[in-house]
Amino acid sequence: MSKLSAQEIKTKVVGVLQNYIDPDNSGKDILMDTPLDELGLDSFKAIYLLLDLEEAFQVQIPDTMLSPEIFVSPQALYDAMQSILK
């Protein structure tokens, strides 16, 4: 896979995240600092979100990165994916 730009990573993270937010928030712009729990992400959805991110980026998220901090905001997910893709 060719190296993705920062904008491509952001777009892909937000695109995957769109599948896991509450229908009430569907169609709204996702701000990078919005808490994921405010978007409707719970621990059950978080597992599937991680699996979909791994598939979308063709990577494996290391166990060392699997902490509550990765699920704070879209920015935290973006930061994690960007660090994996370096």
Secondary structure, DSSP 8 states (H G I E B T S, - for coil): -----HHHHHHHHHHHHGGGS-GGGTTS---TTS-GGGGT--HHHHHHHHHHHHHHHT----GGG-SGGGGS-HHHHHHHHHHHH-
